[in-house]
Amino acid sequence: MSDPRSVIRDVRLDPAAEPVDLVLDGELLAAVRPRDERGAPAGRSAAHEIAGEGRLVLPGFVDAHSHADARLFDPEVQLALLRQGVTSVIGGQDGVGFAPGDGAYGSEYFAAINGRHPGDAGGGIAGLLAGYDGTTPLNAGVLVPAGTVRHEVLGRSAAPATAEELAAMRALVRAGLDEGALGLSSGLDYVPGIFADVDELAELAMELGRAGGVYVSHLRGGYEANSAAGVAELAEIGRRSGAPVHVSHFHAEPAIVHALMAELAEAGLDASFDAYPYGRGCSLLAMPLLPPEFGVRPADELVGLLADERVRAELLRDWFPGIADYPSLGPAWPEMLVFGHLAAAELDWAHGLTLAEASARAGRSPAEFALDALVASRLEVNVVMAVQRERSAAELAGILAHPRAMGGSDGIFVGRHPHPRARGSFARYPRELVLEHGVLDWAGLAAFASTRAAERFGLGRRGRVQAGSLADLVLLDPATVRDTASYDAPLGLAEGIEDVLVAGVPVLAGGRLTGATPGRGLRRAASPAAHEGSR
């Protein structure tokens, strides 16, 4: 019988370290051994060998905040992620997802962010996770989305939940956690999360204390200088529920991030955050441009309202002037929004243009063209959002070097002209944090981009390069690693990572997909002695 073991020859754990060989036994990393000076791999003969050629070996990167939920089955998305070294993604973010329920709400409201799930819906978190088993080269975990839970119980109501409704919502959260969800997410600037108060969210988060998991939140109120209020709400939810808390895509001045994280620590809360290495954001066009009470309406009804001349006149007169006060945008807001995705074929020409540019070409005011685009696209529009003062790379590095930070791209793979963070974040991290600004060494990068998220979200034996760990591995060339995606050309693939393994199986070789699909749905494990679902 042939030896099932394979060897990755001549790799380094650090650029200054001596080369080693990695011996794999099935999906596990069996041993890390010194290179034999004669050039042969140490230990038993191997059935398969990969030439490391002196490259660095790092644990597969974990994207702690991803919107690849429905797009992970697309080979182009798989390639874009693996070329960055990402081997696991965590979806169900911002309080909106495809389970529980039949997936219709997530597919409608977040169509321009998550896309529409191609598989069967209605199987709960268990069914969603099972859909990733053996069907993709990457692993995927999910959070129970609190907004979807609210929608399942309260429908499109903006009213506070009653005691009976809270009990029904808690039951859905409990079921999702029992089926393997990694935690609970909320999106408090989105609908219906914007209507959920602290009492409701703390009640739902109490299930985390029983089953484990993390409360993950897109904070209420626009981040930046307003972050203190959102973090205070997060802290109250953590105090009442006893759950660990995590801030999604924490973007603010470095001093604000560090001060607020220090406050959480001083209050005795187990807090962490993710952040992407870019100054601009990306979201639904409707989120900053329409009143929240509009977003709760079904798409057909809302499209009809936005097409109604009387309703339009009221919005143009009473609502749109206030958008100038939106904290991140300001008076020049039409110049700050770049169209990333428009579902209407007749508006294909507007991709990559600012709202100001597109409206001028169409001979409409920016507000009128925004409403036209939402109607024509049936609300399926996303935009890259600039900010009034874009943060420098050095400032971003100061945030990302925080010891409780972890990598999260917030990557959106929907659109002709998407935000470059989807295809660039995890290649930009090593370039900027290690090579250019030196705020992390390579061990620190491994912790930031892999280990912390694996431990935080209970991903079993992932996140380390050591004997007994799952062999999700990345071979990285420090001399060539870089992101090529930019705001002007956002579809460029990362460079410097050409070989990636998931569960010991090569999924990227020579920069190309191998066609292997060893990925699986990641069910939360309580400890590194993971149950089979998290392996």
N, C-alpha and C positions, 0 to 999 in steps of 0.2 A: 504494500500500500504506500502511495506517495505521501510525503510529508506535507501537511496542509499549511505549514507555516510559510510566511514570506518575509522578506527583509528589505528595508530601505537603507541603502548603503551610503556612507559618507555624508552625513548631515551634522550640523552643529546646533547646540542648544543656545549658543551665544556666539557672535562673530569672533570673540577672542578665545573660545573654548576649543579643545581638541576635537577632531571629528569622531563621531560614534556611528554605530549601526543600530537600527531599531528592528527588533524581531517581533513580528506580528503572529498571533495565533488566532485564526479566525477573526472575530471582530475586536479582539483585545490586543493591547500592546503588552507583549509578554516580557520583554526585556529591553533595556537600554545598555549597550555594551561598547567598550572601546573598539576602535577599528583594529583589525589585524594588519600589521605592517606589510604583510605580503599582498594585501589588497583583497583578501577573501573575507567574507562576512564571518564574524565570530559565531560559534555555536554550531548547531546541526545544519545540514544543507537545507536549502529553501526551495520550495516549488516555484516561487516567483520573486524577482528582484526588481527594485526601482533604484535608479541611479540618482542619489541626492546631489552629487556634484558640489559638495561643500555648502549648499544652501542652508538657511536656517529652517529648523522644524519647530512649528508652533502648534498649540492646540487649535482645532477648528474654531473659527470665530462664531460667536453667538450674537445675533442681532436682537437686542433686547426690546426693540420697538420697530416692528415691521408691518407694512401693509401688503405683503405678498400673499396674504391668505388664499385668495382665489387664483392668483397668477403663478403659483409655484409649480403648476403643471405645464407651464409654457417653457419650452426649451430655451428661448431667448432670455427669459427671466432667470432660469437656472444657471445659464452661462454667465450672466451678469453678476450674480451672487457668488458663484464659485470662483470667478476670476478675482474677486476681492478676498477670497478665503473664508467666506461665510458658509458654514455647514449646518447651522440651525437658526431658525427664525421663530420669533414669538409674536403671534397675531392676536386677533380679538381685541385690538387696542381702541382707546378713546371711547369706550362704552358702546360700540356698535360692531356687531359681528353676525355670523351666519347661524349661530345656535345660542340659546334654545329657540324653538319654533321652527317654522318652515323655511327660514332664510329670506323671505320676501322683503322684510323691512330693511335688512342690511343690504340686500341687492339693490333696493330702490334708493334709499337715502345715501348710502356710501358708494354708489356705482362709480363715481368719479375718483374714489380713493382706493377701495378694495377691489373694484371690479365686481362682476357677477360670478358666483361660484358655479363651475361647470358640472359638479356632481349632484347627486340626489341630496335633498335637504330633508329635515324632519327627524333625523336620528339623534338629535341632541349633540352634546359635546362628544359623547362616545362615537357617534357616527362620523362627526367631523374629523376626529383624530384618526379613526380607522381608514378614512379616505386617503390619508397620507402614507399608510403602511405599504411599502413596496411599490409605490407609484411614482416616486420622485427621488432624485439623487440627494436631496437635502432632508433634514429633519424639521418638523414643525410642531411647536406647542401653541396652545391658545389660552387666553384668559376668558372667564365668564364676563360678557359685556353687560354692565349694569343698565345701560340705556335700552338694549334689546330686551332684557328682563322686564324693565318697566313697561315697554311697549307690549309685551306678551300679556301682561296683567291689566294695565290701565288703558291699553289702546293708545289713542292719540290725545288723551286727556292731559291738560297742564295742571290739574288739581293735585294737592298733596295726597299721598297714598293713605287709605284708611288702615286700621289695624288688620282687617281681614286681607286687604291687598298686600300689606307688608308681609304677612305670613305666607301668602302665595308666592311672593317674590323671593323670600328667603328659601322656600322649598326649591325653587328653580336654581338658585345659587348653590344650594347644598347638593342637588343632583349633579350639577356641572362639575363641582369639585370632586364628588365621589367618582365621577367618570374620568377624572384625570386632568382637569383644568389646572393651570399653574397659579391662579389667583383670580382677582376680580378687578375689572377696569372700569373707569368712568371717564366721560368726556363732557366737562361741565360748561363748555361753550357751544356744544352741539345739542340738537334736539334728539331725544327728550331729556338728556342729562341736565340740561340747563334748568329744568323744572324740579329736579330732585334736591331736597334740602339736606342739611347735615343729619337730621334725625333719620331720614330714610337711608342715607348712605352708610351711616354708622350701624344701623340695624342689619343691613345686608353684609357689611364687613365682619359682623360678629360670627358669621359662618366660617370665616377664615381662621378664627381662633380654635374652632373645633376640628376642622379638616386640614389646616395648614394652608399656606399660600400667602400671597402678597397683595395688598391693596395698591393698585397702580392708577394714577390719575393725571389726565390732562386737566390742569388747574383751571379754576373759574377766574375769568376776569382779564385775560390778555397778557399775562406774564409781564416781562420787562419790569418797569418801575412799580407795577401793580402786583408783583409776585407775593408780597408779604401777606396780603389778604387771602390769596389762594393757598399759601403754605399754612396759614393759621387754620383754615378749614380742614386741610389735610391732617394737621396735628390733632385737631379735635376728634376726627374720625378714628385716627390711630389710638388716641387715649381711650375712647369709649369702647372700641372693639378689641383692643389689645393686639391688633394685627400689625405686622411690619408694613411700612408705607414706602411708596416709590413715586417720584415725580417724573412724569413723561416729558421728554424733549425740553429740558429746563433751559430756557434762553432768557438771559438777563445779564446785566453787568456782572463781571466776575466778583466784585466786592459784594454784590447783593446775593449771589449764589452762595458764596462762602459763609456770609453772615447768617443766612437763613438755615443752611445746613447745620451750622454751629448751634443755632437756637433749638433745632430739632434734637440734636444730640444732648444738649444740656437739659432738655425736658425728658430725657430718658427714652426717646423714641428710636426705634430701629429704622433708620431712613436711608434711602439711596436715590439715585437719579440716573437717567440717561441723557445724552446730548449728542447732536450731530455737529460735524466740523464746518458748518456754513453759517453765514450771517442772515440769510433769507429763509423764509418759511414757505409752506405750500398748504393749501386747504381748498375746501369748496368755495366757489365764488359766492354762493348764497349765504355763507355763514356771516361774513362781515357786512353784506349788502342788504340783507332782508331782516325785518323784525323777527325775533324768535317765534312769536305766535304764528307766523306764516309757515315756518318749517315743520310744524306738527301736522300740517294738512297733507292728505294723499297727493301724490305727484300730479295726477290728472286735475284735481281740484285746484291746486296751487298754480299750475300752468294756465288754467282758465282765468284765475284771478289776475295774474300778471299780464294777461292779454287784454283784460278789461280796461277800457280807456279811463273810466272813472277812478278805478283803483290805482291805476298808474299815475294819474294826476295827483292823487292824495299822497302817494309815496314820493313823487318828485318834489312836492311842495313841503311835506311835513317830515319825511324820514331822511332822505338823502343828504340834506344839508348837515345833519348831525354826524355823518360818517367822517367828516374832517376831524372830529374829536376822538376817533378810534386811536388808542394809544400807539400802536405800531405804525400807523399809516400817515395820519396828519392831513393837512389841506391839499397836498399834492397826490392824494390817493389814486387818481386814475393813472398816474405815471408809475405807481408802485406795484401794480398788478399786471403780470404777464400771463397770457393764456397758455396753459399747459395742455389742457384737454377740453375740446368742444365736441360733443357727440353729433352735432348737426353737420352733415356733409357739406352743406352750402356755406358753412363758416370755416372750412378747412384752411382758407387763406389767412385766418387770424392767428393761427398757432405761432407762438413766439413773439407776438406783438404785445405791447402794453395796451391796456384798455384805452388810454389816451390816443395811441396811434390807430388802433382798430376803429374807434368811434369816429376819428377824423376822416379816415378813408371811407367810412359808411355814411358820412354826412349827418351824424347823430351826436347828441351830447353823450358824454361818458355814461351817465345814469340811464339814458334811454337805450344805448347800445347794450349795456349790461342786462337790462330787462329783456331786450330782443334776444340776446344770446341764451338766457335762461329759458325762455319760451321755446326757441327753436331747438334747443338741445334737451328739452324736457328735464331741466335742472342739472343735467349731467355735465358740469363744467368745473374744472379745477384751475387754480391760478398759483403761480409762484409769486410770493409776497415779499417785496423789498421792505426795508425798514428805514426810518428817518436817518439813523446813523448806523451804518453797517459795521459790525464788530470786526476787528483785525484778527489775523491768524494768531498773533501772539496773545490776544485777549481770549480767544477761543481755547487756546492751549492752556491758559491759566484756569479755565473752568474744567476742562477735561482731565487735568492732572489731579483733581480732587480725589482723595482716597476712597470716596463712596460713589464715584462716577463709574459708568460702564457704557460701552458702545451701543448706540441705537440710531439707526439711520433715519427712522421715520420715512423709509423709502416707499414711494408711490410709483407703481409700474403701469399706471393708466395714463395714456396721452401721447400725442405726437411730439410734444416739447416739454417733457417732465422736468422736475427739479433734479439736478445732477446728483443729489445725495443718494438716490437709489442705486446708482452705478459707481459711485465714487467714495462713499464714506469710509469703508473699511480698508481702502488703499491709501486714503488721505491720512488716516490716523497714524500709521507707521511713518509716513513721510514727514508729517508736520510735528507729531509729538516726540518721536525718537530722533529722526535724522536732522530736522531743521531747528527745532526749538529746544530739544534735549530735556524736556520736562519728564520724560519717562525713559527708562532703559528697556531692553527687549523683554526682560522678565516682567517689568511693569506693564508693558503693552499686552503681554499674554494675560495678565490679571485683568486689565481694563477691558480687553476685547473678547475674553472668553471665560476665565475662571470665575470672576465675580458673578456674572449672569448665571453660569451653570450652578453655582452654589445658591444664589439668591432664589432661583426659580425651581430648584429641586430637579435638575436634569441628570441625575444619576452620576455615573462615573465619567463625565465629560469635563473638559476644561483644563486638563493637565497632560503633560507628556511624561508619564511615569508608568512603571510596570503595574498592570492591573487596571489601567484606565481604558475607556473606549477609544478605539483608534480612529477618531475624527482628527485628521492631521492636515497641516498646511505646510508646503515647502515654499519658502519665500526668499527671493533674492534681494538683499538690502541695497544692492547697487542699482537696481532697475525698478523697484516697486514705486508705483505712482498712480494717481488717478488721472484719467484723460477727459472725463466728462466735465463740462463747464456749463455756465448759464446759457451761453450762446450755442453750444453744441453738446447737449446733455446726454446723448446716447453712446458716448465713447466708453469702451470697456477698460477696466483697470489692467495694468501691466505689472510684471514682476512676480506673479503667482501663476504657475502653469501646471502644478500637480497638487491635487487635493484628494484625500481619502475620507470616506465616511464609513464607519463601522468596519474599517480594514479593507474596504473595497475602493479601488481607484475610480473616482467619478469625473475627475478632470485630469487629462494627461496631455502634455505638450500644449496646454492652453485650450484643449477641445474637450467637449463632453464625450465620455466613453459609452454612454447609453445605459450604464448600470443604474439601478434604482434601489439602493439599499436604505433609503431614507425611511423614516417612520414618524408616526404621531408620538409626540413626547408627553407621556403621562407623568404627573408630578410624583417624585420619589422623596420620601422623608429623610433619607440619608444617602451617602455615597454607596451603601450596600443596596443598590437600586433594585426594585422589582423589574421584571422582564419588560414591562411596558416602557420604562425609561431607558432601557439599554438600547 
